[in-house]
Amino acid sequence: MTFDNVNGVLKRLDDKKPLCDDEHRALYQWLTEASDQNRRILDLEMTRRLLDALNENRSAIQRFDESSRKLTRWLIGLTAVLIILTIVIAAFTILLWRRG
């Protein structure tokens, strides 16, 4: 595959499958021959894509953090209820033992 311009490079990089050896060589060749303007355009576009991916990751981490916080609150509440129930059961057991 030959890379004729920045759009061709970006179009190929949009494809999820990895670059083959020929594509690596062609991309390297294109980068060495590309004008400064084309390289800057490619750098800017790749930076924008990286920032988009980082923002998506940050959002996912924030959602995970919030759900973890909710789960922790539920677990603390459940633990408190179980402790109270254990104390009540122990008290009734002792009360029954004394009567018995």
VEXGUVO-155808 format. One line per field, with one value per residue: residue in three letters; x, y, z of N, C-alpha, C in turn. Coordinates in steps of 0.001 Angstrom, whole numbers, plus 524288, in hexadecimal, padded with zeros to 5 digits. Each point is the difference from the previous one (the first is absolute). Example, Ala and Ser with C-alpha at 12.3 -4.5 7.8 and 13.67 -1.06 7.14 Angstrom:
BEGIN
resn = c(Ala / Ser)
nxx = c(83386 / 7FEA2)
nyy = c(7E9C6 / 8041A)
nzz = c(81E78 / 7FD30)
caxx = c(7FC86 / 80334)
cayy = c(804A6 / 804A6)
cazz = c(80000 / 8003C)
cxx = c(80384 / 7FCFE)
cyy = c(804B0 / 80442)
czz = c(80000 / 802DA)
This chain:
BEGIN
resn = c(Met / Thr / Phe / Asp / Asn / Val / Asn / Gly / Val / Leu / Lys / Arg / Leu / Asp / Asp / Lys / Lys / Pro / Leu / Cys / Asp / Asp / Glu / His / Arg / Ala / Leu / Tyr / Gln / Trp / Leu / Thr / Glu / Ala / Ser / Asp / Gln / Asn / Arg / Arg / Ile / Leu / Asp / Leu / Glu / Met / Thr / Arg / Arg / Leu / Leu / Asp / Ala / Leu / Asn / Glu / Asn / Arg / Ser / Ala / Ile / Gln / Arg / Phe / Asp / Glu / Ser / Ser / Arg / Lys / Leu / Thr / Arg / Trp / Leu / Ile / Gly / Leu / Thr / Ala / Val / Leu / Ile / Ile / Leu / Thr / Ile / Val / Ile / Ala / Ala / Phe / Thr / Ile / Leu / Leu / Trp / Arg / Arg / Gly)
nxx = c(80354 / 7FE96 / 802B0 / 7FBC9 / 7FCC5 / 7FF54 / 7FC40 / 8035B / 803B7 / 7FD03 / 7FE82 / 80501 / 8017E / 7FBB7 / 80240 / 7FD23 / 80081 / 803B8 / 803CA / 80008 / 803CB / 7FD4A / 7FBC8 / 802C9 / 80203 / 7FB48 / 7FE34 / 80408 / 7FF82 / 7FAD3 / 80118 / 803AD / 7FC32 / 7FCE2 / 7FD02 / 8025B / 7FD49 / 8010B / 804F1 / 7FFA9 / 7FD8E / 8036A / 803E2 / 7FDB3 / 7FF18 / 804B6 / 8019D / 7FCC5 / 8016D / 804EB / 7FF19 / 7FD85 / 803DE / 80358 / 7FCF1 / 7FFAE / 8052A / 800AD / 7FC8E / 8025B / 8047D / 7FDF0 / 7FDCC / 8047D / 8026F / 7FC47 / 80010 / 80522 / 7FF67 / 7FC54 / 802F9 / 803E1 / 7FCD0 / 7FE3F / 804E5 / 80127 / 7FBD7 / 8010F / 804E9 / 7FE54 / 7FCAE / 803CD / 80301 / 7FC48 / 7FEF7 / 80516 / 80033 / 7FBE7 / 801E9 / 8049C / 7FD8B / 7FD0C / 8046E / 80281 / 7FC0C / 7FFD0 / 80511 / 7FF6C / 7FC12 / 80339)
nyy = c(7FB60 / 803CD / 80368 / 80214 / 8004B / 80432 / 80123 / 7FE61 / 802AF / 8042D / 7FF5B / 7FEE4 / 8041C / 80183 / 7FD0C / 7FC8D / 7FDA9 / 7FD17 / 8037D / 7FE5D / 7FCB1 / 7FEBD / 7FFF7 / 7FD5C / 7FD1B / 7FF4C / 7FF2E / 7FD06 / 7FDBD / 7FFC0 / 7FE65 / 7FD17 / 7FEF7 / 7FF99 / 803D5 / 80428 / 80269 / 7FC2F / 8003A / 80532 / 7FF8B / 7FC5B / 802FA / 80414 / 7FD3D / 7FDF7 / 804CD / 801D2 / 7FC0A / 80108 / 80513 / 7FECC / 7FCC0 / 803BA / 80347 / 7FC6F / 7FF32 / 80518 / 8005A / 7FC10 / 8023D / 80486 / 7FDA0 / 7FD88 / 8046F / 80251 / 7FC2B / 80062 / 80522 / 7FF6D / 7FC94 / 8033F / 803E6 / 7FD2C / 7FEC4 / 804EE / 80183 / 7FC81 / 80176 / 804E4 / 7FEE9 / 7FD79 / 80400 / 80357 / 7FD47 / 7FFDC / 804FF / 800F2 / 7FCF4 / 80235 / 8048D / 7FE9D / 7FE60 / 80429 / 802E5 / 7FD0C / 80078 / 804FA / 8000F / 7FD9A)
nzz = c(80000 / 7FCD9 / 802A8 / 7FDAA / 8040D / 802F0 / 7FCA6 / 7FC61 / 8026C / 800C4 / 7FB1C / 7FEB9 / 802BD / 7FD60 / 7FC60 / 8027A / 7FB70 / 80225 / 7FFB6 / 7FB1D / 7FF02 / 7FBB6 / 80311 / 80386 / 7FC43 / 7FDEA / 804C0 / 80128 / 7FB66 / 800D4 / 804DC / 7FDC1 / 7FC8E / 80414 / 7FE71 / 801EE / 7FC4D / 7FC9D / 801A7 / 7FFC1 / 7FB60 / 7FE96 / 801CF / 7FDCF / 7FBBD / 80026 / 80102 / 7FC65 / 7FCFB / 80154 / 7FF7A / 7FB94 / 7FED9 / 8015E / 7FD5A / 7FC40 / 80072 / 8001E / 7FC31 / 7FDA4 / 8012A / 7FE93 / 7FBF4 / 7FF1F / 800CD / 7FD40 / 7FC84 / 8004B / 7FFD8 / 7FC58 / 7FD90 / 800E1 / 7FEB3 / 7FC04 / 7FEFC / 800DA / 7FD53 / 7FC57 / 80061 / 80037 / 7FC38 / 7FD9D / 80155 / 7FEC1 / 7FBBC / 7FF60 / 80165 / 7FCED / 7FC61 / 800CB / 80030 / 7FC0F / 7FDCB / 801C7 / 7FE5B / 7FBC7 / 7FFEB / 80188 / 7FC93 / 7FCEA)
caxx = c(7FCAC / 802E8 / 7FD81 / 800B2 / 7FF5A / 7FEA3 / 7FAE8 / 800D2 / 8027A / 7FC1D / 7FC02 / 8022F / 80095 / 7FAC2 / 7FF0A / 801A7 / 803D5 / 80560 / 802C6 / 8038D / 80558 / 80017 / 7FD8E / 803C2 / 80403 / 7FDA2 / 7FEF4 / 8050A / 801A0 / 7FCC0 / 8018C / 80501 / 7FF60 / 7FBA9 / 80179 / 7FF4B / 7FA75 / 7FD3A / 8016C / 7FD53 / 7FA78 / 7FFB3 / 800F7 / 7FB6D / 7FBA4 / 80127 / 7FF91 / 7FA68 / 7FDE9 / 80202 / 7FD23 / 7FAB8 / 80058 / 80110 / 7FB2B / 7FC8C / 80206 / 7FEF3 / 7FA63 / 7FF19 / 8022C / 7FC88 / 7FB4D / 80191 / 800E6 / 7FAE4 / 7FD56 / 802D8 / 7FE74 / 7FABD / 80077 / 80276 / 7FBFB / 7FC74 / 802B1 / 8007C / 7FAC7 / 7FEDE / 8034A / 7FDB6 / 7FB36 / 80189 / 80223 / 7FB80 / 7FD2F / 8033D / 7FF8E / 7FAAC / 7FFB8 / 8032C / 7FD22 / 7FBAA / 80241 / 80170 / 7FB1A / 7FDB6 / 80373 / 7FF0C / 7FAC7 / 7FF85)
cayy = c(804A0 / 804E5 / 8045C / 80474 / 804F3 / 7FF84 / 7FD71 / 7FA6A / 7FDF3 / 7FFFF / 7FC18 / 7FAD3 / 7FF9F / 7FF29 / 7FA62 / 7FDC0 / 7FBD2 / 801F3 / 800E0 / 7FBCF / 801EA / 80369 / 804F8 / 802C2 / 80242 / 80427 / 8046A / 80264 / 802B3 / 804B3 / 803C1 / 80269 / 80358 / 803AD / 8055F / 8016D / 8011F / 7FB07 / 7FD85 / 802E3 / 7FE82 / 7FABB / 80077 / 80266 / 7FC4B / 7FBBE / 80238 / 8008E / 7FABE / 7FE3C / 802D7 / 7FDBE / 7FAED / 80102 / 801F4 / 7FB7E / 7FCF7 / 802F1 / 7FF6B / 7FAA0 / 7FF8E / 802DF / 7FCCD / 7FB8D / 80202 / 80124 / 7FB13 / 7FDA0 / 802DB / 7FE26 / 7FAAA / 80044 / 801CC / 7FB99 / 7FC07 / 801FC / 7FF8D / 7FA70 / 7FE47 / 80220 / 7FD04 / 7FAC3 / 8007C / 800D0 / 7FB07 / 7FC61 / 80197 / 7FEA9 / 7FA48 / 7FE89 / 8019A / 7FC57 / 7FAF4 / 80067 / 80068 / 7FAC5 / 7FCA7 / 8014A / 7FE28 / 7FA90)
cazz = c(80000 / 7FFEC / 802A7 / 7FC7F / 802C0 / 80585 / 8006F / 7FF2D / 804BC / 8042E / 7FEAB / 80149 / 805A6 / 8022D / 7FFD8 / 80501 / 7FF95 / 8003E / 7FB1E / 7FE74 / 7FF2E / 7FB69 / 80176 / 8034D / 7FC90 / 7FCDA / 80379 / 80138 / 7FB30 / 7FF77 / 80407 / 7FEAE / 7FB6A / 800BD / 8013A / 80581 / 800DD / 80061 / 804F0 / 80430 / 7FFC7 / 80229 / 8059F / 80283 / 7FFE1 / 8039A / 80542 / 80114 / 800E6 / 80508 / 80410 / 8002A / 802A0 / 80585 / 80260 / 800A2 / 80468 / 804CB / 8010D / 801C0 / 8054B / 80388 / 800B9 / 80331 / 80541 / 80257 / 8012F / 80458 / 804AF / 80168 / 801ED / 80523 / 803B6 / 800D5 / 80316 / 80557 / 80244 / 800CD / 80456 / 804CF / 80115 / 801B8 / 80547 / 8037E / 80050 / 80308 / 8057E / 801BA / 80070 / 80488 / 804B6 / 800B8 / 80174 / 80586 / 802F2 / 80016 / 8031C / 80580 / 80186 / 7FF3D)
cxx = c(80377 / 7FCC8 / 80112 / 7FFB8 / 7FE75 / 7FACF / 8006E / 8026D / 7FBF4 / 7FBC6 / 801F6 / 80085 / 7FAC2 / 7FEA3 / 80266 / 80427 / 8058B / 80260 / 8037E / 80568 / 8005A / 7FDB1 / 8038A / 80429 / 7FDD1 / 7FEE3 / 80514 / 80205 / 7FCF9 / 8019A / 80528 / 7FF7D / 7FBD3 / 80209 / 7FF21 / 7FA43 / 7FCDE / 80148 / 7FD6A / 7FA3A / 7FF4B / 800D1 / 7FB47 / 7FB66 / 800E9 / 7FFBF / 7FA4A / 7FD8D / 801C8 / 7FD26 / 7FA64 / 80000 / 800FC / 7FB2D / 7FC11 / 801BB / 7FEDA / 7FA40 / 7FECA / 80202 / 7FC86 / 7FAFC / 80125 / 800BE / 7FADA / 7FD24 / 802C7 / 7FE94 / 7FA99 / 80042 / 80267 / 7FC19 / 7FC2F / 80288 / 800BF / 7FABE / 7FE94 / 80325 / 7FDCF / 7FB14 / 8015E / 8024D / 7FB93 / 7FCE9 / 80308 / 7FFA2 / 7FAA1 / 7FF80 / 8031F / 7FD32 / 7FB76 / 801F8 / 8017D / 7FB1B / 7FD5B / 80336 / 7FF16 / 7FAB8 / 7FFCD / 801D6)
cyy = c(804D0 / 80430 / 804E3 / 80537 / 7FEF0 / 7FD20 / 7FA1C / 7FD68 / 7FF8F / 7FBEF / 7FA8D / 7FF5F / 7FF79 / 7FA3B / 7FD83 / 7FBC2 / 80249 / 800B5 / 7FB49 / 80260 / 803BC / 80558 / 80327 / 802AF / 8048B / 804D2 / 802CE / 80313 / 8050A / 80421 / 802A7 / 803CC / 80436 / 80571 / 80104 / 800F9 / 7FAF0 / 7FD30 / 802BB / 7FEA8 / 7FA96 / 8001B / 80236 / 7FC39 / 7FB82 / 801E7 / 80090 / 7FAB0 / 7FDDD / 802AD / 7FE0A / 7FACB / 800BE / 80204 / 7FB9A / 7FCA7 / 802BD / 7FF86 / 7FA8C / 7FF3D / 802CC / 7FCEB / 7FB44 / 801AD / 8010C / 7FAF8 / 7FD26 / 8029F / 7FE41 / 7FA85 / 7FFF5 / 801C4 / 7FB9C / 7FBDD / 801B3 / 7FF99 / 7FA63 / 7FDD7 / 801E9 / 7FCF7 / 7FA8C / 80014 / 8009D / 7FAF1 / 7FBF8 / 80139 / 7FE87 / 7FA20 / 7FE22 / 80164 / 7FC52 / 7FA96 / 7FFF9 / 80034 / 7FAB3 / 7FC4F / 800EB / 7FE09 / 7FA15 / 7FC51)
czz = c(80000 / 802B0 / 7FCC7 / 802D5 / 805A7 / 800A2 / 7FF34 / 804C3 / 8045A / 7FF06 / 80161 / 805E9 / 802BF / 8002F / 804DC / 7FF74 / 7FFD2 / 7FA93 / 7FED6 / 7FEFE / 7FB61 / 80146 / 8039C / 7FCA6 / 7FCD5 / 8035C / 80169 / 7FB4D / 7FF57 / 803ED / 7FEAF / 7FB6B / 800B7 / 80156 / 805D1 / 80138 / 80092 / 80518 / 8049E / 80028 / 80266 / 805EC / 802DE / 8003A / 803C9 / 805AA / 80186 / 8013A / 80544 / 80479 / 80074 / 802EF / 805D7 / 802CC / 800CA / 8049D / 80527 / 80182 / 80210 / 80590 / 803E9 / 800FA / 80378 / 805A9 / 802CB / 8015E / 80477 / 80523 / 801DF / 80257 / 80575 / 80420 / 80143 / 80377 / 805A6 / 802C5 / 80136 / 80493 / 8052F / 80179 / 801FB / 8057D / 803F4 / 800A7 / 80338 / 805D5 / 80227 / 800BB / 804BC / 80513 / 8010F / 80192 / 805C2 / 80366 / 8006C / 8035F / 805D5 / 801DA / 8006A / 803CD)
